[in-house]
Amino acid sequence: MAQKTKIELKMGVATREAFGQELLELGRENKDVVVCDADLSKSTMTAYFAKEFPERFFECGIAEANMVGIGAGLASAGKIAFVSSFSCFVLNKGFEQLRVGVAYPHTNLKIVGTHSGISIGEDGPSQMSVEDISLACSLPGLIVLAPADEVCTRKLVRLAAGHAGPVFIRTGRPKVPIIYNGDQTFEIGKAVEVLEGSDVTIMANGLLVAEAVKAAELLDAEGVSARVLDLFSVKPLDREAIARAARETGAIVVAEEHLVDSGLGVRVAQAVAESCPCPMEFIGLETYAESGSPDGLLDKYGLRAANLVDAARKVISRKRA
């Protein structure tokens, strides 16, 4: 249910942290849960699972392709298998195995990428995943999820574990504001309307949902009513919610921590073109970023609430009379 009042954003834990915590809980509940990592368990937070269940944890070394293959084998043997590494490594290095060993046979593997986008910060462009959503969405049958906060992450980890088929979950390095309370429900293929609005719809996922909420507040001060949709389910998309937003608000801004040429915005634009064409603006990356602090990078590359506000003003000016 959409909020009608201001959302008080309080800082929570990083989505990678929430993933590690929930994975541990799943392991306690189900002995068939197994985990593979690629020498990054302290960063991906699978170390929690490894410490308590060393017999169900497989350290694969700096070899994401092999890790995916091992995870696929465990899944094929009936285990609820999770593989985890930085998003840029598991998607780029493991893509062929994901294609041939996971997507093609529809293997029941759960892939979790951490340190996604440019908010990884000082580690620099070689470890920033700005193509991962594009790569994941290109694989037939792969569910692609990008949670906004710790609440969403925990529930998506459980949804993934219970889903019959491959799932990719995109998580991040920095702490992020809490958007949801514990009662919020999530469903694969369904968006969450975070805020109601009638003049423009801001669609986002990941850490940009919080920026969308901030942008809606700034727009409200200008007399503009902004709807905020969390498209945590990148694939499948909630085409019904997107069509309704296009029809009811007549203007859309899509914001993502990813290359705009191949990510969420492209998928939303396709859905809008198929249902109810309207003016759209896109906030995202058009280049690889540089090394810097997470906040500094988000500022420099225009992934802030102020950038969303500017895009909203622009798209509203283009609405049909």
LUMDREN-927416 format. One record per residue: x negated, y negated, z negated of N, C-alpha, C in turn; residue in one letter. Coordinates in steps of 0.02 Angstrom, whole numbers, plus 50000, padded with zeros to 5 digits. Atoms other than C-alpha are relative to their C-alpha. Last residue first. Layout:
XYZXYZXYZa;...
END
This chain:
499515004850026500884903451156500695003449996a;499525002349951499694917951178500514995349968r;499364996549999498324919151050500474996950051k;499894996849936496634912051099500675003750004r;499925005349950496514899550957500155002850069s;499335003050008496844913950837500124994650052i;499524995549970495314922950907500724997449994v;500084999649928494164908350874500545004350032k;499775006549971494784904850699499995000350075r;499285000350008494604923350656500284993550029a;499714995849949492844923950727500764999849997a;500105003449936492324909150620500325004050057d;499545005749999493094917350467499944996350067v;499334997349986492194933650505500524994450003l;500004998149929490544924350515500675002850021n;499975006249961490894915950348500015001450075a;499315002549998491274932850271500074993850042a;499745003050061489544939150317500724997550009r;499534995050025488784950450448500294997849933l;499305002249995487944936750550500525005049977g;499684996849942486244944450586500764999150000y;500315001749937485274932450475500385002850060k;499925007249984486454933350327499744998650070d;499285000949987486584952350326500154992850017l;499844997249935484694952950343500734999250018l;500285004349949484384941250198500175002450070g;499595006149996485584950750087499754995450055d;499334998649974484734967350125500434993750008p;499544998250054482994959950099500685001450030s;499845005650044481894960350252500455002349944g;500054998450071481224971150392500144993849959s;500694999950025481854966850566500005002249927e;500175005050050483494970550652499265000649981a;500294996950060483794979850814499814994449953y;500714998649995484904969950931499775004149940t;500154999949929486714965550967499265001650013e;500705001049979487364969150794499935000450075l;500444994350007489134966850733499314998250024g;500575001750043490624955250733499595006349991i;500394994550027491864957250876499394997449962f;500695002350010493284945850930499635005649963e;500424996750049494954951251003499324996649996m;500685002750007496404943151095499625003649945p;499995006650032497894954851122499294997449996c;500575004449989498314970751219500104993149967p;499745006950001499694981351140499424995150007c;499375001050036499525000151159500284993050007s;499514994849985498165007251273500704998449971e;499855000249928497114991451275500555005050019a;499605006049988497224990651085500214999650073v;499334998850028496615008551067500474994250013a;499674995049958495155005451185500715001349976q;499805003449938494724989451093500355004850047a;499395003850014494734999050927500254996650064v;499454995350009493495011650995500664996549986r;499854997049935492344998251062500595004749995v;499645004849959492444988750898500195002650068g;499305000450019491985004050795500394995450046l;499754997850065490335007150883500754999449991g;499844992949999489515006751054500315002649935s;499914997049934489094989351115500285007149997d;499325001249976489404981350945500135003350067v;500025003349935487844989450871500704999250028l;500174995349947488224993950691499944996050064h;500735000150010488644985750526499695005050048e;500354993850014490434982850583499254998849993e;500665001350030491754969350599499675006549980a;500294993750023493274969750714499294998649975v;500735000550008494304953750729499765006849975v;500394995050037496074955350796499264998150000i;500715001949997497434943350855499615004749955a;500195002749935499284945750892499284997850008g;500435005950012499764947750709499744996950065t;499735004450052501274959450724499584993849987e;499325002349985500924968250890500234994649950r;500025003949938499054969750870500674996950015a;500355006250015499244975250689499974995550061a;499555004150040500564988050737499674993349983r;499485002749955499464994850876500484995449962a;500325004949956498004996650755500514996850047i;500135006050040499075005050622499684994550043a;499365003050017499755017350752499904993549960e;499755003949943498045020750826500664996549985r;499285000950013497355026350658500284995450054d;499765006650019495685031750727500745000349984l;499535003549957495075049750729500204993249972p;499774994949954493655046350721500295005749960k;500205002549934493205030050636500235004850055v;499974994449954494175034850480499864997450070s;500504995350024493585021250361499985006350044f;500014994549952494595008950465499445004949980l;500614996150009494954997450318500055006050047d;499934992849991496274985250380499315003349990l;500644996350001496334967450317500155007450004v;499924993050019497804956150364499305003250001r;500424994849969497404937750368500155006849971a;499844993650032498684923950332499635005650037s;499994994649953497934907050380500105006649963v;499314998949979498374891950273500075005550052g;499875004249941496574885950262500725000850025e;500075006950022496384892650084500124995150057a;499395001850037497074909050149499984992849976d;499505001849950495644909450275500664998049966l;500205006549971494364909150135500524997650050l;499905005150052495274923150044499834993050025e;499285001050005495394933450203500164994749947a;499795004249944493534931050230500744998549997a;500235006850014493144937850057500224995250055k;499585002450055494204953250093499824992849981v;499345001549971493334955350260500484997449948a;500075006549966491634954050175500664997950032e;500045005250053492174967950056499934993150031a;499325000750026492694978450207500014994649945v;499685005949972490994974650284500734999449981l;500075005850043490144986750165500324993750027l;500635000650036490845001750257499974993649958g;500124994250043492324998450370499334999149966n;500694998850018493124983950461499945006749966a;500114992850007494704977450542499265001249987m;500714998550003495204959250517499935007449986i;500214993950035496984956150573499255000850004t;500584996749970497624938750617499855006349959v;500295004249948499154928050582499425003250038d;499585000749941500314939550485499694996150058s;500125006349964499364946450337500384999950064g;499495001749950499414960250207499824993450034e;499645006250011497814965450121500514999050055l;500255002750063496964982350102500364993749981v;499875007249996497964991150238499834997049932e;499715002950061497125008150232500104992550011v;500325005950028496845017050398500334998149934a;499555005450023497415034750433499594994349971k;499595002449945496505047950538500484994549981g;500375000249937495835057550389500474997850056i;499834994549955496905053150240499604999250064e;500315000649934496485042450090500175006250040f;500064993849962497445039549929499704998650068t;499955000749928497165025249809499905006750034q;499374997149975497495029849628500074999750076d;500034992849994495685027449574500635003350027g;499934996750065495715009049611500045007550011n;499424995950017495025002349773500015002149927y;499395002349966493884988649836500625003349971i;499454995150003492384990749722500624996950030i;499425001650042490944979649777500525005650003p;499475003649964489384987849852500594998649953v;499385000050038487714993749781500514995750038k;499895004950053486414995249917500655001249961p;500505000550054485875011150011500204995149944r;500515005249999487345015650121499554999949939g;500065003750064488485030050168499414995250003t;500525005249998489105037250334499994996149934r;499855005550046490075053550320499414995249999i;500565004450015490035065750467500244994449955f;499865006850023491265080250470499354996249990v;500565004450016491255097050558500214992949983p;500355002649942492765108550546499464995149980g;500264994449961494065115150426499694997550064a;499835000249929494265100450307499685005950038h;499404996249988494225104050121500215000350072g;500104993250024492425098750094500605004450016a;500464996549955492695083450202499925007249981a;499634998749938494215078050103499575003950049l;499544994550013493205080249943500425001750061r;500414994050008491785069550008500445006149988v;500164997549933493085057150069499555006149996l;499424996649973493795055349894499875002750070k;499874993950038492115051649817500585003950030r;500524995049986491665039349954500165006649965t;499884997149935493315029849942499505005650015c;499374996450005493085026749757500155003850065v;500114993750035491255022149777500635004249995e;500215000650070491575008949909499945006949968d;500165006950019491875005550093499734999449929a;499675002850059491845023250162499744993149981p;500465005150026491295027150341500334996449941a;499735003950055492055043250411499484995149973l;500495005150018491775052450576500314995249950v;499675005350038492655069050611499474995149977i;500335002250061491715079150743500414994349968l;499784996450059492825088150868499704997949935g;499304997850003491895082151022500145004049936p;499974992850007490215073850985500725002349992l;500074996949934490145056151054500065007649998s;499365000149965490845049250892499975003450068c;499544995450033489285054650798500665000450037a;500224993149988488115046350922500495005049970l;499934998549929489085030050922499825007250015s;499284999249988489255029850733500125001950073i;499764993650026487385033150717500745001150011d;499684996249945486785019350834500365006249975e;499525004649969486295005950706500345003250060v;499554996649953485385017450588500514995150026s;499335002950000483935007950510500435003650052m;499574996150044482405018650473500714997249996q;500094992949983481275012850615500455004549957s;499584997549945482034995450597499915007450016p;500115002149931481304991450426500385003850053g;500284994349965481114999350256499934998950075d;500725000549989481374982050182499695005950037e;500455005450019483244981950201499285000850020g;500554996350030484304997850200499434995149983i;500035001750071485674985050234499515004549962s;500605004150014485284986750419499924998449927i;499995007149980486495000950451499354996549985g;499745001749934486505017350355499974992550013s;500435005449978485395021950207500204997650070h;500075005450049486335038450191499564994550030t;500555004649987486995050750319499994994549948g;499965006450036488075065050261499374996050014v;500615003849991488415079850376500084993249965i;499895006850024489725092750326499334996250002k;500565003250034489665108750428500184992949981l;499725003450059491165119650475499444996949957n;500254997250063490485124050646500234995849942t;499555002850052491535118650795499835003149932h;499644994450030490545130050914500484997949944p;499774995249949490115115151028500365006049968y;499425002549963490035102150889500285005250048a;499455002350043488915111450767500614998150040v;499884995550056487515121750845500584998149956g;499964993049980487415114051018500215004749943v;499624998949938487805095750986500125007450013r;499315001850014487255094450806500445001350060l;499724994650041485685104150851500734998549981q;499924994149957485335092050994500305005849961e;499435000549954485695077050882500105006350043f;499614993950001484595081950735500545000350053g;500444994149997483215069350759500405006450005k;500475000449945484375054950802499585006350008n;499665000749935485875059050694499525000050058l;499584994249989484985066350541500364999650067v;500384993849990483555053950550500465005850018f;500395000549938484495037650578499635006550014c;499584999549940485805042450450499595000050064s;499845006649976484505045450313500395000850066f;500625003649989484635063650261500204992850016s;500055007250012485995075750207499294997550013s;500685001949984486655092950250499954992449994v;500145007049989488215099650164499264999250019f;500695002549994488765117650179499984992550014a;499825007049989490395124950116499344996149999i;500145004850052489785142850139500294993150018k;499445000950045490625155650251499894995149943g;499974994350046489135162850343500544999249948a;499754994349962489415150650486500075006349958s;499285001149989489215136550361500315005850038a;499664998950064487545143650305500754999150006l;500014992950014486975144950486500355001749935g;499504996949956487545127250523500025007549988a;499345001550027486565121050372500555003250041g;499924995950061485005129950432500694998949970i;499934993049980485195122450606500105004649941g;499334999249970485515105150537500125007250019v;499515000450054483975106550426500715001150026m;499984993550033482915112450572500525000149945n;499724995349951483365096750669500065007049969a;499275000449999483095086050513500325004950050e;499814996349939481305091950489500765000350005a;499885005549954480365082450354500155002950069i;500585004049979480565096550230500204994650050g;500204998349932482015108850226499394996150025c;500445005549978482345109050040499695001950067e;500524997949953483795121150015499614993950025f;500295005949968484925119349863499405002150043f;499545001849945486065133449807499754993850038r;499914994049959484795142149693500464998750060e;500584999049956484245125249626500075006050046p;499894993849962486005121749560499425001350048f;499544995550035485865108949420500095006750035e;500224998950069484315099649479500445005149965k;500604995750000484705101649664499785001649929a;499794993149985486465094649644499415004749993f;499564998050055485845078649561500215007350008y;500424997750055484405077849685500425002149940a;499864992950007485705076449824499575003149944t;499664998350063485575057949788500235007249997m;499324998249979485085053549967500445001849941t;499705005849967483565044349899500725001450022s;499975005350049482975057249772500324993750029k;499464998950047483435071049894500064994649946s;499775006750020482375064050035500525000449944l;500525003350039481295078950086500184993049977d;500625000449960482545084350219499484995749965a;500265006749995484055090550121499335000150036d;500665000449969485175105750125499784992850003c;500265006449977486635108650006499315000850031v;500734999949995487745123349962499774993650033v;500295006349977489555123749900499245000749999v;500164999449929490145141849886499714993550030d;500664997149992490035141349695499805000950074k;499984995049948491505129449687499295002750014n;499344997149991491955118149542500005006050047e;499784997150064490225113949478500665003750008r;500424994250014489605111349656500205003549936g;499774994649956491055099749692499625006449987l;499364997650027490595089449540500285005650042e;500154996150060488785088349600500645002849970l;500264993649976489375082749772499835004649941l;499434995949983490405069349687499795006850026e;499634998350060488885061849601500585004850015q;500384995350040487795062549755500375002349938g;500044993649965489125054449864499645005249958f;499354996850010489445040849735500025006850035a;499994997850069487585036749737500665003849985e;500434994050002487555036049928499995002949929r;499614994349975489065024249918499585006350002t;500084998949928488055012549809500405006050022a;500614996649981488755009149636499965000550076v;500024993050019490054996249595499335003050019g;500514995749970490084977349597500035007049972m;500524998750049491724969049554499505005050029k;500544995449981492834961349686499475000549946l;500595001950038494424953749615499455005150015e;500364994350028495714956549751499374997549966i;500725000049993496874941749777499695006249968k;500375004950040498714945549785499255000850012t;499735006649985499864953949909499624994549964k;499985004750055498904970349914500324993450023q;500415006049995499314983050048500094995649939a;499585005950000500005000050000499564993850000m;
END
